Amino acid sequence: MIGSLKLKGNSDAALAIVLLVAAVLFCVLVPLLWPLDPLRGDISATFKPPMTVVGDTLHPLGTDQLGRDLLARLGLGTLVSFGIVLVAALISVVLGTALGMIAGYYGGWVDALIMRLVDIQLAVPFILLILLLVSVLGPSMTNLVIVLGLTGWAIFARVARGRTLEVRELEYIDASRAMGLSDMAIIFRHVLPNIIGPQTVLLTLDLPRLIILEASVGFLGLGVQPPMPTLGNLIGEGRSVILIANWLVLYPGLMIGALVIGCNLLGDWLVRRAESKVS
């Protein structure tokens, strides 16, 4: 039984790595190497299906309603979407970890205040909060990154607080205080290293949520604005012509699925690995 679980875990990790590495290579190499401009259209090449040759130009994934090459737009769109998600995740991790460590280490009214903010944050559905903030601030890449980052910190704060409550009671923390180390020095030298592992696992499990949220906001037209492509607005542009050009929705949807499945499998493998070490 243990051997089969280990084998399954390794296969899940391998599949996750393959999906994520393939997606990263795709979004990095296509904008660099593919010669067609993702923002420039050709009216004579509108709605061409995959593997169509127009003049001397091959369109492996077809073209859209303005004759723009879908391969070029999908590569750039994946790069933009994944970049937004990674920066937003970094904001969530840093903000949530910092607030969680402060709440867990100091306790008292500081802990109560931060945890009430966490409860308020988690009580509001993420997608509704994001749509509200983006509608107020206006649709742009910068606003979307900030809003996604500020709506995801609460779960990281809870995990950081729980781990900090455990670590601060250990003997070497008391010894550090006796040696005269400041609270900030203790937090960064002794508390933070014990939190990095759990937060990394949580990050991999939270990335799929951010990917779907970013795509949802882009689909509704409140994210990055055209002509700049993202995975969400590519699907949003293709939904009205899905009956005559289904490839405009199919390929961005497959990319979103690959990213979500890859992150989920990687996160599940990290969780099982951490549990096996504890047991």
Secondary structure in CASP SS format (residue, H / E / C, confidence):
PFRMAT SS
TARGET T0000
AUTHOR 0000-0000-0000
METHOD secondary structure of the structure
MODEL  1
M C 1.00
I H 1.00
G H 1.00
S H 1.00
L H 1.00
K H 1.00
L H 1.00
K H 1.00
G H 1.00
N H 1.00
S H 1.00
D H 1.00
A H 1.00
A H 1.00
L H 1.00
A H 1.00
I H 1.00
V H 1.00
L H 1.00
L H 1.00
V H 1.00
A H 1.00
A H 1.00
V H 1.00
L H 1.00
F H 1.00
C H 1.00
V H 1.00
L H 1.00
V H 1.00
P H 1.00
L H 1.00
L H 1.00
W C 1.00
P C 1.00
L C 1.00
D C 1.00
P C 1.00
L C 1.00
R C 1.00
G C 1.00
D C 1.00
I H 1.00
S H 1.00
A H 1.00
T C 1.00
F C 1.00
K C 1.00
P C 1.00
P C 1.00
M C 1.00
T E 1.00
V E 1.00
V E 1.00
G C 1.00
D C 1.00
T E 1.00
L E 1.00
H E 1.00
P C 1.00
L C 1.00
G C 1.00
T E 1.00
D C 1.00
Q C 1.00
L C 1.00
G C 1.00
R C 1.00
D E 1.00
L H 1.00
L H 1.00
A H 1.00
R H 1.00
L H 1.00
G H 1.00
L H 1.00
G H 1.00
T H 1.00
L H 1.00
V H 1.00
S H 1.00
F H 1.00
G H 1.00
I H 1.00
V H 1.00
L H 1.00
V H 1.00
A H 1.00
A H 1.00
L H 1.00
I H 1.00
S H 1.00
V H 1.00
V H 1.00
L H 1.00
G H 1.00
T H 1.00
A H 1.00
L H 1.00
G H 1.00
M H 1.00
I H 1.00
A H 1.00
G H 1.00
Y H 1.00
Y H 1.00
G C 1.00
G H 1.00
W H 1.00
V H 1.00
D H 1.00
A H 1.00
L H 1.00
I H 1.00
M H 1.00
R H 1.00
L H 1.00
V H 1.00
D H 1.00
I H 1.00
Q H 1.00
L H 1.00
A H 1.00
V C 1.00
P C 1.00
F H 1.00
I H 1.00
L H 1.00
L H 1.00
I H 1.00
L H 1.00
L H 1.00
L H 1.00
V H 1.00
S H 1.00
V H 1.00
L H 1.00
G C 1.00
P C 1.00
S C 1.00
M H 1.00
T H 1.00
N H 1.00
L H 1.00
V H 1.00
I H 1.00
V H 1.00
L H 1.00
G H 1.00
L H 1.00
T C 1.00
G C 1.00
W H 1.00
A H 1.00
I H 1.00
F H 1.00
A H 1.00
R H 1.00
V H 1.00
A H 1.00
R H 1.00
G H 1.00
R H 1.00
T H 1.00
L H 1.00
E H 1.00
V H 1.00
R C 1.00
E C 1.00
L C 1.00
E H 1.00
Y H 1.00
I H 1.00
D H 1.00
A H 1.00
S H 1.00
R H 1.00
A H 1.00
M C 1.00
G C 1.00
L C 1.00
S C 1.00
D H 1.00
M H 1.00
A H 1.00
I H 1.00
I H 1.00
F H 1.00
R H 1.00
H H 1.00
V H 1.00
L C 1.00
P H 1.00
N H 1.00
I H 1.00
I H 1.00
G H 1.00
P H 1.00
Q H 1.00
T H 1.00
V H 1.00
L H 1.00
L H 1.00
T H 1.00
L H 1.00
D H 1.00
L H 1.00
P H 1.00
R H 1.00
L H 1.00
I H 1.00
I H 1.00
L H 1.00
E H 1.00
A H 1.00
S H 1.00
V H 1.00
G H 1.00
F H 1.00
L C 1.00
G C 1.00
L C 1.00
G C 1.00
V C 1.00
Q C 1.00
P C 1.00
P C 1.00
M C 1.00
P C 1.00
T C 1.00
L H 1.00
G H 1.00
N H 1.00
L H 1.00
I H 1.00
G H 1.00
E H 1.00
G H 1.00
R H 1.00
S H 1.00
V H 1.00
I C 1.00
L C 1.00
I C 1.00
A C 1.00
N C 1.00
W H 1.00
L H 1.00
V H 1.00
L H 1.00
Y H 1.00
P H 1.00
G H 1.00
L H 1.00
M H 1.00
I H 1.00
G H 1.00
A H 1.00
L H 1.00
V H 1.00
I H 1.00
G H 1.00
C H 1.00
N H 1.00
L H 1.00
L H 1.00
G H 1.00
D H 1.00
W H 1.00
L H 1.00
V H 1.00
R H 1.00
R H 1.00
A H 1.00
E H 1.00
S H 1.00
K H 1.00
V H 1.00
S C 1.00
END
